[in-house]
Amino acid sequence: MGETDVRLDQVTKRFGDVLAVDDLTLQIDQGEFFSLLGPSGCGKTTTLRMIGGFEDPTAGVIHLGGKDVTNLPPYRRNVNTVFQSYALFPHLDVFENVAFGLRRHHVDRQEIKRRVGESLTLVDMPGLERRKPGQLSGGQQQRVALARALVNEPKLLLLDEPLGALDLKLRKQMQLELKRIQKDVGITFLYVTHDQEEAMTMSNRLAVMRHGKIEQIATPEEVYEHPATEFVAGFLGASNLLEGEVKSRHAGVADVVVEGGSTVTVPDASLNGSESRVKIGVRPEKIRLEEDEGEPPSGWNSVRGVLQIATFVGVSHQYTVDGPAGTTLTVYAQNLGSGANVAPGDRVRLLWRPEHTFVVRPSEPLAEWEEEQ
């Protein structure tokens, strides 16, 4: 890892009786694209605002570039912010919007022209310098806001759900653009979003937050393939979870008897000191669904159920299965020209490789507002 750009030590934020951020410790390295991901109200935007100096922490210390900035105002931190609302000046053209911060710092006129030109080229907006914000599309306005933030050459760029107002196609395009721009400029990006795909597409690492705490920090692949908690497993994509009891451990694996009586094998390391009662999971796309006939193939985990719903969604077939002990299981099968030869009401078998099984810590039930995310 490189030099640390952002470090939060036991940072807490209260708004009256509401605990928004709870004893949060976090480290972001120089040049990272780091995302804070979680449902509305989890504390991610409050965390970003404290880093930017827009909110004061109730307790804890904030370091930027190795310097304690806990009590410094925003203008004394080498940080810029891009908001969802863009916050462009409607009466100024594109050039003057981007140049605004440079003029306030009395930068030389020729230097302003050079840096504004470079910033607009970076965000693919050359030639539009004299247009007003009202003459631009939402995506173009977002690019201008980004250019205005980057032109000051900040040490850290904070992005608070900046793509939230864009339509789906443009949002996906801008995700790739932001990743390219961050790689080109090499500035540390701290990105806040509730969109799981957005965070996984762009981030080097991400932190999943809930109730003011971080549930897991890792690369997108690690968080998706090996979620640490039940909440993380459900928030990043769909998961199938089964409760079970560890019966034996041998040769780097453990046998777990799940509800309904089936025995599945999990990597022993994934138990990570868990008690004998555990909750195991597998992602829907890792499962093979077939008719429940004969013995399951050797070396595969297997549970039985009854197919309830079969849906064709173009790139895949999706199946909903009544699993053991009243569980509902989901299977995604890539569209390779034909789906499984099963119909609703059929008894089916779900098969997956033991290495695709993960073990999670149980979480409190989701609040209603979290279920809506």
C-alpha positions, 0 to 999 in steps of 0.5 A: 500500500502507498502513503495514507491520504485519509485516516479516521480514528474512532470518529463519532457523530451525534445529531442530538439523540441520533447516533449517525456515525459510531466509533468509525476507524478508516484508512484510505491510501493515496491514489485509491478509488474508495467507496462508502456504500450503504442504504440511506441513513447509514452514515456514509454522507455524514462521514464524507461531510466530516472529512470535507469539514462541513460537519464537526465530529462529536469525537475522534480525529480526522487526518488528511495527508498525515495532518490533523484537520479535525478542527480546520474549516473546509477552505483550509483542507486540500479537498474538493467536493462534487455533489449530486446537485452539481451546484453550477452557477447558472449565470456563468458559462462553462469556462467561468464555472470551472475557473471560479476557484482559480480566480478566487485564489488570484491565479495568473490569467494565462495559467487559468486558461491553461488549467481550465482547458486541460480540465475540460479536455480531461472530462471530454468537454472541449469546445463548450466553454461558452455555453451556459449550464442551462444549455447542457445536458445532465451528463454535461453538467456533471462533467463541468462540476467534475472539471471545476473540482479537479482544476484546483488540483486537490489532494482528495476529491469527495463525490457525494452520489454525483450520478444519482440524477442521471438516467441509467444508460448515462450513469453507466457511461459516467461510471467508466468515465470517472474510473478513467479520469481518476486513473489519469489524474491519480488523485484519491477519490472518496465516493459515496453511493447506495448503488452496489453496482456503481461501487463495485464497478469503480472502486479499488476498495469499498466499505459497506456501512450500516447503522453508522458502523462499517460492516466490511472493508475489502476489494469489490471481489472480496466483499462479493465473494466472501461477505463478512455478515448477513447484511453485506451478503444481502446488500451486495447482490442476491444471496441464498442463506441457510442455517446449519450446524458444524458436524466435523472438520477435516483436511481444510474443510468442514461439514455443515448439516443445514436445515432440512438435513442435507450436509454441505461442505465449506472451506474450514477457513471461512468459519473463522472461529464461528460457533457450531451454529452457523449461517452459510451462503451461496450466490445465485449464479454459482448454483446449477439447477436440475431435476431431482433424480438419482444421486447428486454428483460427487464433490458438489454441495446439494440441497433439494426443493420445489421450483415455484417460479421460472423467469426468462430475463434475456441474459439469464433464466431466474428460478425461485425455489422453495428450499429446506425448512421454509427457505426461499432460494434463487438461482440465476442460469446464464442464457446459453440457448436453453434453460433447465428442463424443469417447470413450476411444481417440479422437485429440483436439486440445487448444486454448487461447488464447496469453494463457492460457499461462504459463512456470515455473521448473523445481522439484526433484521433489516429496518423497513427503510433498508428493505426498500433499497 
